[in-house]
Amino acid sequence: MKADSPILFDEVKEAFSRQSLSYDFFEEENQILKWMRCQVRNHVLSFLKHGDKILEINAGTGLDAIFFAQQGYDVYATDISKGMINQLNFKVEELNLSERIKVQQCSFTELNKINSGPFDYIFSNFGGLNCLYNLEDSTRFFSQLLNPKGKVTLVIMPEICPWEIALILRGHWNTAFRRFGRNGASAHIEGVYFKSFYHSPKRVMKTLGNDFRKLKLQGLGSFTPPPYMKNFPIRYPRIFKYFNHLDEKFSGLFPFSRWADHFILTSEYFPENKKI
């Protein structure tokens, strides 16, 4: 099945709609995920300028949209899932953030339907775009949505995750090498199955094209275990903190900037590089 088939996207929408009611609770109970989100936010804040207008793709329940709105930025939050959009809208109203956050249900492959723009920043967190086999199905719209010298930060799962490969020592061969499959790996949320596809930083930059130049590449979870190992910080709190420290110290260096649970890639749009 192709990644961009309507059937698959129906499955993605259903999976994340089912998860929408429990998503925030899962993060609140997960120290790994909270640490990861903090790293991503610090990365983005280092590039944001006063007055920047952000387009968020795969905004989910709005955890990041609300954070950036509360820092004084205007956010246009989109998501494919109706359930996630409902939760996001509820929070926007409850927190009186309607002046800062605008919401639209929109697929990452239909960004041409966005009712606003242009933007100064495009942001997608925690592997939302890993649902795509062809990243260009989404990134081809970026140049239409960005102001010149606008920035893009994508948080994507690469093929190589040291913690998963290490599972070979416990005999979990399928999990250890699942990211290497050319046809993607089966993922499931709330009993709904769909495909995930893994991408290298080089492939992402190639997809963005010549009008984008890389500003920063940072690994996220080379030493720190993946979020599904949520009991690790509880059982080994000192080791967890030490792994956090190693990640924060070496995340910008090869190979840790590429070999991790996710990587954070920020690039800048230079339309003057376009060939005529």
C-alpha angles and dihedrals in degrees: 000000000000118000093234097050116125090234093058093047090050086056092048091050092049094046095052093041088057090048095048095087094053102031098094092046091052091055094044089057095043116081092184094056092046091052091049093050090050090054091051093049093050089050093052094044090056089064103034118102128205110279096018116153113220129209110200119199118200091013093171114187090347102257092142096034090056092045094053093042089054088052088059102264127129111236130196102199123198134178137167094224121086091203092055091046091052092053091046093050091049091054093046090054095042093050095041092238099135091115091056104034127052118185133207131171102230137150119240087238094055102053088135085076093063111127097215144043171029098216136199095213137028117199134183120174137200104006101304089144091053086085086075125083089191109042089191088073084076107020094056087078096052097088090053092052102042132080115229109283089018116149136231125204116188124181107203139168113243129208095255119065112164094205092054095045088051088062087079085080088065093046096255095136097160094053093041093059103024093111092060096064112115091214094052131248129280113252129181136195124184091348095308117119127211139148129271123198126200126221136192123226088246091056092048092052091047089052092051090054138212095311091070127070125195116249103173140358119195131175120228115203109003092138100012111079122246119272094255087069088068094151093060095085090048095050097037108024097160093048090047092054090047092051089050088053092050091049093049091048100045105025093107095051129086126287095014092058089062107024105068143096088273137355128216113221123185123187136172128230117235108175091181087074090067114119116239 
